[in-house]
Amino acid sequence: MIKQRGNLIYLKDSDINDAESFIRKALDHEQILKWAYILHDKDCYNEHDLESRRYGAQYCWADGFEGMEKYSSMDEYIKEQMNMPPHIGDKKDDMWVVFCITDKECKKDTVAGWFNKLGCEIQRSLDETTIPDQIKNLTQEDNGSRLMEKHLYTDDEVKANFDFRAYINDPPKVNKRFKKLKDIFIPGYLSE
């Protein structure tokens, strides 16, 4: 069996003219074994997004970014930041989420180049058993999206050349002995 790598790419709709044609052309490479993509166009800002803004403002204040001297306190600065748009319920910018499975030999930078991205902007699965988790990002049924209460997209909205739902429902089996060895010898922070 061919060893596969999952690749997850996020593209802002506003950055690309005729985004769907661009995506189709980028996916037209023989090293891409399977692909799927979706337009996330129903997401709105929620409490989780604003809480992230609050933490970002605290970080800026703590680091003393330029312009902080005009505020008498951190609370004043954070209050101003939290009153700025976007607000809860405002629509987020449209985002394309592209997933593709490439053979093991296909480099991350090669995939990135097809989408006019840098290698560091591509989320790559180093293990075939994590591919189903990447696929869940298409419909936002992954754990992170669920915790952040993002909009749940339907399978009908995903365009794919394979049965992506089968990958999610019947993930590759993990060799338990290998997994145990991998967990011991390969720290979780290492990536390709």
QUITA-V236955 format. One record per helix or strand. SS is the DSSP state (2 for helix, 1 for strand). FROM is the first residue (numbers start at 1). LEN is the number of residues. Records with the same first field share a line. If there is no record, write none. Layout:
BEGIN
SS->FROM-LEN ; FROM-LEN
END
This chain:
BEGIN
1->4-9 ; 32-9 ; 44-1 ; 91-1 ; 95-9 ; 123-2 ; 159-2
2->13-3 ; 19-8 ; 47-17 ; 68-3 ; 74-10 ; 108-7 ; 119-3 ; 128-12 ; 143-5 ; 155-3 ; 164-6 ; 176-10
END
